[in-house]
């Protein structure tokens, strides 16, 4: 993956993360099952961390 592809994927994941956070807030208000969304958010955080590390290495 080149630098532009990594940056695009990071932006895409950030948008998805915000969308999931909004969904999570809605579910909290109606006392829904939060576990699947929390797992998705954790997976996105992990992937973002990896992509940011890869981006840092590309910038060196």
NUDRENNU-139775 format. One record per atom (N, C-alpha, C): residue number from 1; residue in three letters; chain; atom name; x, y, z. Coordinates in nm, 2 decimals. Example, Ala and Ser with C-alpha at 12.3 -4.5 7.8 and 13.67 -1.06 7.14 Angstrom:
<node 1; "Ala"; "A"; "N"; <1.32; -0.57; 0.78>>
<node 1; "Ala"; "A"; "CA"; <1.23; -0.45; 0.78>>
<node 1; "Ala"; "A"; "C"; <1.32; -0.33; 0.78>>
<node 2; "Ser"; "A"; "N"; <1.28; -0.22; 0.71>>
<node 2; "Ser"; "A"; "CA"; <1.37; -0.11; 0.71>>
<node 2; "Ser"; "A"; "C"; <1.29; 0.00; 0.79>>
END
This chain:
<node 1; "Unk"; "A"; "N"; <0.08; -0.12; 0.00>>
<node 1; "Unk"; "A"; "CA"; <0.00; 0.00; 0.00>>
<node 1; "Unk"; "A"; "C"; <0.09; 0.12; 0.00>>
<node 2; "Unk"; "A"; "N"; <0.06; 0.22; -0.09>>
<node 2; "Unk"; "A"; "CA"; <0.14; 0.34; -0.09>>
<node 2; "Unk"; "A"; "C"; <0.08; 0.44; 0.01>>
<node 3; "Unk"; "A"; "N"; <0.14; 0.55; 0.03>>
<node 3; "Unk"; "A"; "CA"; <0.10; 0.65; 0.12>>
<node 3; "Unk"; "A"; "C"; <-0.04; 0.70; 0.10>>
<node 4; "Unk"; "A"; "N"; <-0.08; 0.73; -0.02>>
<node 4; "Unk"; "A"; "CA"; <-0.21; 0.78; -0.05>>
<node 4; "Unk"; "A"; "C"; <-0.32; 0.68; -0.02>>
<node 5; "Unk"; "A"; "N"; <-0.29; 0.56; -0.05>>
<node 5; "Unk"; "A"; "CA"; <-0.39; 0.45; -0.02>>
<node 5; "Unk"; "A"; "C"; <-0.41; 0.44; 0.13>>
<node 6; "Unk"; "A"; "N"; <-0.30; 0.45; 0.21>>
<node 6; "Unk"; "A"; "CA"; <-0.31; 0.44; 0.35>>
<node 6; "Unk"; "A"; "C"; <-0.39; 0.56; 0.41>>
<node 7; "Unk"; "A"; "N"; <-0.36; 0.68; 0.36>>
<node 7; "Unk"; "A"; "CA"; <-0.43; 0.79; 0.41>>
<node 7; "Unk"; "A"; "C"; <-0.58; 0.78; 0.37>>
<node 8; "Unk"; "A"; "N"; <-0.61; 0.73; 0.25>>
<node 8; "Unk"; "A"; "CA"; <-0.75; 0.72; 0.22>>
<node 8; "Unk"; "A"; "C"; <-0.82; 0.62; 0.31>>
<node 9; "Unk"; "A"; "N"; <-0.76; 0.51; 0.34>>
<node 9; "Unk"; "A"; "CA"; <-0.81; 0.40; 0.42>>
<node 9; "Unk"; "A"; "C"; <-0.83; 0.46; 0.57>>
<node 10; "Unk"; "A"; "N"; <-0.74; 0.54; 0.61>>
<node 10; "Unk"; "A"; "CA"; <-0.75; 0.60; 0.75>>
<node 10; "Unk"; "A"; "C"; <-0.87; 0.69; 0.75>>
<node 11; "Unk"; "A"; "N"; <-0.89; 0.77; 0.65>>
<node 11; "Unk"; "A"; "CA"; <-1.01; 0.86; 0.64>>
<node 11; "Unk"; "A"; "C"; <-1.14; 0.78; 0.64>>
<node 12; "Unk"; "A"; "N"; <-1.14; 0.68; 0.56>>
<node 12; "Unk"; "A"; "CA"; <-1.26; 0.59; 0.55>>
<node 12; "Unk"; "A"; "C"; <-1.29; 0.53; 0.68>>
<node 13; "Unk"; "A"; "N"; <-1.19; 0.48; 0.75>>
<node 13; "Unk"; "A"; "CA"; <-1.21; 0.42; 0.89>>
<node 13; "Unk"; "A"; "C"; <-1.26; 0.52; 0.99>>
<node 14; "Unk"; "A"; "N"; <-1.21; 0.64; 0.98>>
<node 14; "Unk"; "A"; "CA"; <-1.25; 0.74; 1.08>>
<node 14; "Unk"; "A"; "C"; <-1.40; 0.78; 1.06>>
<node 15; "Unk"; "A"; "N"; <-1.44; 0.79; 0.93>>
<node 15; "Unk"; "A"; "CA"; <-1.58; 0.81; 0.90>>
<node 15; "Unk"; "A"; "C"; <-1.67; 0.70; 0.96>>
<node 16; "Unk"; "A"; "N"; <-1.63; 0.58; 0.93>>
<node 16; "Unk"; "A"; "CA"; <-1.70; 0.46; 0.98>>
<node 16; "Unk"; "A"; "C"; <-1.70; 0.46; 1.14>>
<node 17; "Unk"; "A"; "N"; <-1.59; 0.49; 1.20>>
<node 17; "Unk"; "A"; "CA"; <-1.59; 0.50; 1.35>>
<node 17; "Unk"; "A"; "C"; <-1.69; 0.60; 1.40>>
<node 18; "Unk"; "A"; "N"; <-1.69; 0.72; 1.34>>
<node 18; "Unk"; "A"; "CA"; <-1.79; 0.82; 1.39>>
<node 18; "Unk"; "A"; "C"; <-1.93; 0.77; 1.37>>
<node 19; "Unk"; "A"; "N"; <-1.96; 0.70; 1.26>>
<node 19; "Unk"; "A"; "CA"; <-2.09; 0.65; 1.23>>
<node 19; "Unk"; "A"; "C"; <-2.13; 0.55; 1.34>>
<node 20; "Unk"; "A"; "N"; <-2.04; 0.46; 1.37>>
<node 20; "Unk"; "A"; "CA"; <-2.06; 0.36; 1.47>>
<node 20; "Unk"; "A"; "C"; <-2.08; 0.42; 1.61>>
<node 21; "Unk"; "A"; "N"; <-2.01; 0.52; 1.64>>
<node 21; "Unk"; "A"; "CA"; <-2.02; 0.59; 1.77>>
<node 21; "Unk"; "A"; "C"; <-2.16; 0.65; 1.78>>
<node 22; "Unk"; "A"; "N"; <-2.21; 0.71; 1.67>>
<node 22; "Unk"; "A"; "CA"; <-2.35; 0.76; 1.67>>
<node 22; "Unk"; "A"; "C"; <-2.45; 0.65; 1.69>>
<node 23; "Unk"; "A"; "N"; <-2.43; 0.54; 1.62>>
<node 23; "Unk"; "A"; "CA"; <-2.52; 0.42; 1.64>>
<node 23; "Unk"; "A"; "C"; <-2.52; 0.37; 1.78>>
<node 24; "Unk"; "A"; "N"; <-2.40; 0.37; 1.84>>
<node 24; "Unk"; "A"; "CA"; <-2.38; 0.32; 1.98>>
<node 24; "Unk"; "A"; "C"; <-2.46; 0.41; 2.08>>
<node 25; "Unk"; "A"; "N"; <-2.45; 0.54; 2.05>>
<node 25; "Unk"; "A"; "CA"; <-2.52; 0.64; 2.14>>
<node 25; "Unk"; "A"; "C"; <-2.67; 0.62; 2.13>>
<node 26; "Unk"; "A"; "N"; <-2.72; 0.59; 2.01>>
<node 26; "Unk"; "A"; "CA"; <-2.87; 0.56; 1.99>>
<node 26; "Unk"; "A"; "C"; <-2.91; 0.44; 2.06>>
<node 27; "Unk"; "A"; "N"; <-2.82; 0.33; 2.05>>
<node 27; "Unk"; "A"; "CA"; <-2.85; 0.21; 2.12>>
<node 27; "Unk"; "A"; "C"; <-2.85; 0.22; 2.27>>
<node 28; "Unk"; "A"; "N"; <-2.76; 0.31; 2.32>>
<node 28; "Unk"; "A"; "CA"; <-2.75; 0.33; 2.47>>
<node 28; "Unk"; "A"; "C"; <-2.88; 0.39; 2.51>>
<node 29; "Unk"; "A"; "N"; <-2.94; 0.48; 2.43>>
<node 29; "Unk"; "A"; "CA"; <-3.06; 0.55; 2.47>>
<node 29; "Unk"; "A"; "C"; <-3.18; 0.46; 2.48>>
<node 30; "Unk"; "A"; "N"; <-3.18; 0.35; 2.40>>
<node 30; "Unk"; "A"; "CA"; <-3.29; 0.26; 2.40>>
<node 30; "Unk"; "A"; "C"; <-3.25; 0.12; 2.47>>
<node 31; "Unk"; "A"; "N"; <-3.14; 0.13; 2.54>>
<node 31; "Unk"; "A"; "CA"; <-3.09; 0.01; 2.62>>
<node 31; "Unk"; "A"; "C"; <-3.08; -0.11; 2.53>>
<node 32; "Unk"; "A"; "N"; <-3.02; -0.09; 2.41>>
<node 32; "Unk"; "A"; "CA"; <-2.99; -0.20; 2.32>>
<node 32; "Unk"; "A"; "C"; <-2.87; -0.28; 2.35>>
<node 33; "Unk"; "A"; "N"; <-2.84; -0.38; 2.27>>
<node 33; "Unk"; "A"; "CA"; <-2.72; -0.46; 2.29>>
<node 33; "Unk"; "A"; "C"; <-2.60; -0.39; 2.23>>
<node 34; "Unk"; "A"; "N"; <-2.51; -0.34; 2.31>>
<node 34; "Unk"; "A"; "CA"; <-2.39; -0.26; 2.26>>
<node 34; "Unk"; "A"; "C"; <-2.27; -0.35; 2.23>>
<node 35; "Unk"; "A"; "N"; <-2.27; -0.47; 2.27>>
<node 35; "Unk"; "A"; "CA"; <-2.15; -0.55; 2.25>>
<node 35; "Unk"; "A"; "C"; <-2.10; -0.56; 2.10>>
<node 36; "Unk"; "A"; "N"; <-2.18; -0.59; 2.00>>
<node 36; "Unk"; "A"; "CA"; <-2.13; -0.60; 1.87>>
<node 36; "Unk"; "A"; "C"; <-2.07; -0.46; 1.82>>
<node 37; "Unk"; "A"; "N"; <-2.13; -0.35; 1.85>>
<node 37; "Unk"; "A"; "CA"; <-2.08; -0.22; 1.81>>
<node 37; "Unk"; "A"; "C"; <-1.95; -0.19; 1.88>>
<node 38; "Unk"; "A"; "N"; <-1.94; -0.23; 2.00>>
<node 38; "Unk"; "A"; "CA"; <-1.82; -0.21; 2.08>>
<node 38; "Unk"; "A"; "C"; <-1.70; -0.29; 2.02>>
<node 39; "Unk"; "A"; "N"; <-1.73; -0.41; 1.98>>
<node 39; "Unk"; "A"; "CA"; <-1.63; -0.49; 1.91>>
<node 39; "Unk"; "A"; "C"; <-1.58; -0.43; 1.78>>
<node 40; "Unk"; "A"; "N"; <-1.68; -0.38; 1.70>>
<node 40; "Unk"; "A"; "CA"; <-1.64; -0.32; 1.58>>
<node 40; "Unk"; "A"; "C"; <-1.56; -0.19; 1.60>>
<node 41; "Unk"; "A"; "N"; <-1.59; -0.12; 1.70>>
<node 41; "Unk"; "A"; "CA"; <-1.51; 0.00; 1.73>>
<node 41; "Unk"; "A"; "C"; <-1.37; -0.04; 1.77>>
<node 42; "Unk"; "A"; "N"; <-1.36; -0.14; 1.85>>
<node 42; "Unk"; "A"; "CA"; <-1.23; -0.18; 1.89>>
<node 42; "Unk"; "A"; "C"; <-1.14; -0.23; 1.77>>
<node 43; "Unk"; "A"; "N"; <-1.21; -0.30; 1.68>>
<node 43; "Unk"; "A"; "CA"; <-1.14; -0.35; 1.56>>
<node 43; "Unk"; "A"; "C"; <-1.09; -0.24; 1.47>>
<node 44; "Unk"; "A"; "N"; <-1.18; -0.13; 1.46>>
<node 44; "Unk"; "A"; "CA"; <-1.14; -0.02; 1.38>>
<node 44; "Unk"; "A"; "C"; <-1.02; 0.06; 1.45>>
<node 45; "Unk"; "A"; "N"; <-1.02; 0.07; 1.58>>
<node 45; "Unk"; "A"; "CA"; <-0.91; 0.13; 1.65>>
<node 45; "Unk"; "A"; "C"; <-0.78; 0.06; 1.63>>
<node 46; "Unk"; "A"; "N"; <-0.79; -0.08; 1.63>>
<node 46; "Unk"; "A"; "CA"; <-0.67; -0.16; 1.60>>
<node 46; "Unk"; "A"; "C"; <-0.62; -0.14; 1.46>>
<node 47; "Unk"; "A"; "N"; <-0.71; -0.14; 1.37>>
<node 47; "Unk"; "A"; "CA"; <-0.67; -0.12; 1.23>>
<node 47; "Unk"; "A"; "C"; <-0.61; 0.02; 1.20>>
<node 48; "Unk"; "A"; "N"; <-0.67; 0.12; 1.27>>
<node 48; "Unk"; "A"; "CA"; <-0.62; 0.26; 1.26>>
<node 48; "Unk"; "A"; "C"; <-0.48; 0.27; 1.31>>
<node 49; "Unk"; "A"; "N"; <-0.46; 0.20; 1.42>>
<node 49; "Unk"; "A"; "CA"; <-0.33; 0.21; 1.49>>
<node 49; "Unk"; "A"; "C"; <-0.22; 0.15; 1.39>>
<node 50; "Unk"; "A"; "N"; <-0.26; 0.03; 1.33>>
<node 50; "Unk"; "A"; "CA"; <-0.17; -0.03; 1.23>>
<node 50; "Unk"; "A"; "C"; <-0.14; 0.06; 1.11>>
<node 51; "Unk"; "A"; "N"; <-0.25; 0.12; 1.06>>
<node 51; "Unk"; "A"; "CA"; <-0.23; 0.20; 0.94>>
<node 51; "Unk"; "A"; "C"; <-0.15; 0.33; 0.97>>
<node 52; "Unk"; "A"; "N"; <-0.17; 0.38; 1.09>>
<node 52; "Unk"; "A"; "CA"; <-0.09; 0.50; 1.13>>
<node 52; "Unk"; "A"; "C"; <0.06; 0.46; 1.14>>
<node 53; "Unk"; "A"; "N"; <0.08; 0.34; 1.20>>
<node 53; "Unk"; "A"; "CA"; <0.22; 0.30; 1.21>>
<node 53; "Unk"; "A"; "C"; <0.28; 0.28; 1.07>>
<node 54; "Unk"; "A"; "N"; <0.21; 0.22; 0.97>>
<node 54; "Unk"; "A"; "CA"; <0.25; 0.20; 0.84>>
<node 54; "Unk"; "A"; "C"; <0.28; 0.34; 0.77>>
<node 55; "Unk"; "A"; "N"; <0.19; 0.44; 0.80>>
<node 55; "Unk"; "A"; "CA"; <0.21; 0.57; 0.74>>
<node 55; "Unk"; "A"; "C"; <0.33; 0.64; 0.79>>
<node 56; "Unk"; "A"; "N"; <0.36; 0.62; 0.92>>
<node 56; "Unk"; "A"; "CA"; <0.48; 0.68; 0.98>>
<node 56; "Unk"; "A"; "C"; <0.61; 0.62; 0.92>>
<node 57; "Unk"; "A"; "N"; <0.60; 0.49; 0.89>>
<node 57; "Unk"; "A"; "CA"; <0.72; 0.43; 0.83>>
<node 57; "Unk"; "A"; "C"; <0.74; 0.47; 0.68>>
<node 58; "Unk"; "A"; "N"; <0.63; 0.50; 0.61>>
<node 58; "Unk"; "A"; "CA"; <0.64; 0.55; 0.48>>
<node 58; "Unk"; "A"; "C"; <0.69; 0.69; 0.47>>
<node 59; "Unk"; "A"; "N"; <0.67; 0.77; 0.58>>
<node 59; "Unk"; "A"; "CA"; <0.72; 0.91; 0.58>>
<node 59; "Unk"; "A"; "C"; <0.87; 0.92; 0.62>>
<node 60; "Unk"; "A"; "N"; <0.92; 0.81; 0.67>>
<node 60; "Unk"; "A"; "CA"; <1.06; 0.81; 0.71>>
<node 60; "Unk"; "A"; "C"; <1.16; 0.81; 0.59>>
END
